[in-house]
Amino acid sequence: MISIDYTNVMADTIGERDGLLREELLSLKYILREAHYRIQKNLDKQYYFLKIPEIDTTEIKEYANYVKENFEYFVLVGIGGSSLGTEMLFQSLKWINYNQFHHPKFYVLDNVEPEKVASVLELIDINKTCFNVISKSGSTIETIANFMVVLDLLKEKVGEKWNKHIVITTDPDKGFLREFAKKHSIKTFDVPSNVSGRFSVLSAVGLFPASVVGIDIDDLLDGAKRMKQLCLVEEHVEHNPAYLIAVLHFLANMRRKKSIAVMMPYVERLSRFVDWWRQLWAESLGKDELGQTPVKAMGTIDQHSQIQLYREGIKDKIITFITVDNPYRDIKIPENLPEELGFLKGKTLNQLLKGELIGTKAAFIKSKIPNLTITLDKLSPYNIGMLIIMYELATAVSGFLYKVNPFDQPAVEEGKEFMYAWIGKKGYEEKLEELKDIYKERYKLKIK
Ligand code: PA5
């Protein structure tokens, strides 16, 4: 179960200058109706991400079992939408000490930063490693470069059976990785062609690695299906969680100048959830000089770092807190305390954490900072599945509100083209000229 408390976003709590009126929420009724209709009509097209929870997981689970039984290490090679979702599932449902007590041990090669790549390669035994190379396009340069490094090692150390150490997750029909897999008889999973990377975590992209590390992917999908079912039936903003999230943020942005959306869980296991959401929100909605800047914070750590700014700096933020009612573990604060700490007697760390959140929220109300709180009864695959669909659909619906296409990322391309030009890829000669023309280091301070 999850709940969304948006009392502190409303004008009757924090005033009309910063808070929203109920009439404003309801005023978007017609555009939501249009969005609702268009989403239903295009479920097999751009909104296919809502259908992927219906996937049959038999093959995924069977192959995950094979990997569990035959390998000591499992390394995901992928970046952006091809890695963030899996890292989010791993961190929220397995946690950091998984590798100490379980196998296959799980690592991610996303960046091409050599220190990171070298460190991961030092931690694994290549002969006992399965690599899951994930790329929708099959051509993302970071993923392909890391894959080539790994492939070379596999060929050298494992010999002719190197292909048995690789699973490729990519577009069903096209791209370099699909061709490569065909040519070398490599096990593959599909990324549905009408689902872009950041909406793909509930396909084999996230489900296969999640299943390898022992996450109950059927429970995850049940939660996703429940949220989808609710959101596809209910059109009213006050009853549809995804529409509510979209509308609160859109109105706070466009009518109250809240151009920054902060997500601040009081659960460290959800730190990667924020990274996943940050990509979804930024890459989908940051277009036509619109969109909110998503910012990551962590309770209570950022109480000692960011709260001063959030309360007394520019009033340009809307905050989402996330909390879990029943954490897996709690720790009792010892009884024999110095007198001045007597108020902590009999309390637990979780009670203190709750107090910290309540204290922060009360302080925000006083400073008129709009904030909402999402509460999970527990950190289960089911609840994470619900959150995933809720935020994916909220992002898609925000596309209607801002009138932008949430499924493309045209501004990402040009940097890639300049990189190809700089590194010497054929066909990019003109781009190289343009690069030379605009890229100058004119003002530079050198210090010895
Ligand atoms: O959301 C997206 O489409 C992107 O962020 C991609 O996930 C990212 O660029 C990686 O692309 P690919 O999966 O094609 O390697």
Residues whose N, C-alpha, C, O or C-beta is under 5 A from the ligand:
A	BS01	PA5	I79 G80 G81 S82 I134 S135 K136 S137 G138 T140 S196 G197 R198
